[in-house]
Amino acid sequence: MPVEITWWGHATCTVEDSGTRVLTDPLFTRRLAHLRRRSGALPTPEAARADLVVVSHLHADHLHVPSLARLAPGTRLLVPRGAPRQVPGLRRLRHLAVEEVAPGDTVRAGDLRVRVVPALHDGRRLPLGPRRSPALGFVVEGDARTYFAGDTALFDSMAEEVGPVDVALLPVGGWGPNLGEEHLDPDRAARALALLAPRMAVPVHYGTYWPIGMGSVRPHEFHTPGEEFVRRAAVHAPEVTVHRLAQGESARLEAVR
């Protein structure tokens, strides 16, 4: 069966592999604090249907409790170790099967194996709390191996930690005019692509949310990261097929194994 990747906007994707649906960092809201969804319609109810949901870290645009509340009863939810202590709202989601994970863990979901891998990013629930929870990436292994990076910087052992993959879902931007060092911009994401050497890549985490009142401030930082990633990837990893999707669009990869 082909593996299908759907990008719903920001870091929210559905990976459908071997008859199992994995949803990443669900964010189903028009507004989050000072951020407003500026591109793409809100995800359809279909987006909330998943067999397994993974959360990469505790920042509110990745762990969004109201969006998680929309998941069907009994849905399995993987969160970074320590998350329920730092995010009290998680403890109120009693209809979900919440599991805490850390780098090195492996979880089975249907015919899939999901490996938890490290990310280089601040894993705290900002603005409060010490650094208790790790930031994570996930590798979904079934008919293909799909790497969801969450939020991360480029780090020397990335290829070793992630292992061989066929698809890479890489963040290439953010929601403001500046990216910190613990993020991938288009060039760093393209360099990560060269290290990982997948067959296919999809840029995510850009062009969806933007601070209210900043529409005229450095708008290229909002609109262009996907296009710039395509250009940079052609230089650093020309053998990789890059699918720059619009929100709600899908890309397919024929089964590898």
N, C-alpha and C positions, 0 to 999 in steps of 0.2 A: 504494500500500500504506500502511496506517496505520503510524505510528511508535509503538513500544511501549517504555515505560520501566518497568523493574523495580527496586525498591529492596530490597536485601538486608540493609540495616542500616548504620549509621555512614555512611561516604562511598562505600560500594560500591553501584554501580548497573550495570545492563545497559541500553544504548541499542541497540535493534534498528531499523535503518533501511536501506531499499533492499537487504534480504537480507544485511546485514553486522551483526555483533554487536561492539559496543564495550563493554568492561568498565572501570569506573573504580575506582581505589584499592582493589584486592581485599584484604579482611581476613576470613579464614575460620578464626577461632580462638575458643575459649571464653575464653581468658585471654591477656592481653598485659601482662607485668610486673605492676603493681598493679591493672590493670583486669580486670574480669570481665564477660562478656556477661550482661546482666540482663534482656534483653527480646528476644523473637523467637528461633526456632530457628536453628541454624547454617545457612548457605546450603547448598542441595542441590548435588550434583556438577554439575548443569546450570549453576550459576552460574559455574563455572570454564571453561566453554566460550565461547571468544571468538576472533574474528578479529584483534582489536587490543585491547591493554590499555594504558591511560594511567595514569600516576602523577603526581600534582599536586605533591608535594614530599616531602622526605626524612624527615619525622617518622615514627616507627615505626608509628603507627596508620594511616599512608597508604602508606608503602613497607614492607611486611611480607614479608621474604624467604621464610619458610616458606609463606605463602599463594601467593606467586609461583611457588614450586617445584611447586605443584599444577597449573600450566598445562600444556597439551599441548605436546609438542615442536614447535618451529617457530613457536610463537605470537609475533607481533610485540609488543614492549613498548617504549613510549615513556617515557623518564625524563628528569628535568631534566638539563641539561648539567652534567657533572662528577660525576654521581651514582656511577658505578662507582669513582671514586677515593675517595669518602667512605664508601661502603658496600661493603666487600670481599665480602660475601655475594653481591652482584649478579654479581661476576665468576665465581662458581661455578655460576651458572645457565646453563650452556653449551647447554642444550636450547632456550633462548629466543633470539629475534632481537632483541637490545637496541639501541635507537637513542636517542641523546641529542638533546634538542631544547631550544629556547629561544623566548621570545616573538618572534613574527614568522614562525616556521617554518610550513610547510604540508606535510601528509603525505597521500598518497592511500591508501585502503584499500577495495578493491572499487570500488563506485560512489560512495563517500563521499570528501569532502574534509574533513580535520581541521585546523583552524587552532589554533595555540598562541598563547594570549593571556596577558598578565601578571596576576599576583595580588599583592596587598599583604599579605605574610606572611613570617615568618622561614623561609627555605628550608634552614637548616642541618640536619645530622643531629645532633640533640641527644642527650646533653649535650656532645658533643665537636665540634671542627672549626670553622674559620672559615666565614664566609658565602660559600661558593663557588658554590652552586647556586641558581638562581632558583626561586621558587614559581610555579606555572603554573595557568592555567585552559585549558579546551579547548572549542572550538566544533565540533560534529559536523554537517556539512552534507550532506544528501542530499535525501530527500523533505521534510524539515523541517530546521531549524537548532536544535540543542540545545546549550545552554551548561552545562557542568559547571564550577562555580566552584572546586572544591577547597576550600582554606581561604583566606579573604581578608577584609580589611577593606573597608569602603565607601570608594571613592576617586573623586575628581571626574571623572576621565576614563574611568570604567568603561564607560559606554554607548558612548563613542567607540572604546575599545580592543576591546570585545567585538563591536560592530556589531549589526545587527538580528538578533533571534533569535525563535524560535517557542516554545521550551521553555526554562525555566531551572531547573536543579537547584542549589538554594542551601542552604548550611549555615546552620542557625538556632540551634545550640547547641554543646555540647561534651561532655566526659566528666568534668567536675569542677564544683565549686560556684561557680567564677569563670571568666569569659572575659576574656582579654586584649584589648587594643585592636585587635589584628590579626585579629579574628574578627567574624563577623556574628552578632548576637543577633536575636531575632524582629523587633524594630523596625527595626534597621539592614537586615536582609534585606528587609523590606517596602519600605523606602525604595529599596533597590537594585532591587526589582521595578518600582517606579514609573519609575526611570530606564531600565530595559531594555525595559519594555513588551512582554513576550512574550504569547502567547495562553494559555499554561499554565505552571504552576509546581509543583514538587514539593519540599517541605522535606526536607533530609537532615542527617546529622551531628548527631544528637541521639537520646536515648532508647534507646541500644543498650548502650554500655559505661559502667560506673560503678566508681569505686575501691572495692576490697574494704574492708569495714568502714564504709563511708559511706552505707549504705542509709537511715539515719535522719537524715542531715545534709542539710538543704535539699533534700528529695526532689523538690520542685516543679521544681528546676532540671533534673532528669532527665526528669520526666514531661510537663511542660507546654509546652516550646518549640514543638512542632508546632501545638498548638491556639492558642497565642498568636500564632504567625505567621499563621495563618488569619484571626484577628481583626484583626491589624494590616494585613494585605494588603487586607482589605475596606475599610479606611480610606484607605490610600495608593495602592492600585492596584485599584479595584473592578472594572475591566474584565477582569482576569486570572482565569482559572479555576484554583483551587488544589486539588490532589489531595494530601490528607494520607494517605499509604499506611502500612499496617502492613508489617513486614519480610516480604519475599517476595511482596508484592502488586504489581500492575502497573497502569499507566494508559496509555491510547492517545490519540493525536492523529491525526486524519485527515490524509493527505498534503497538504502546502501547495503544493508545486511539482511 
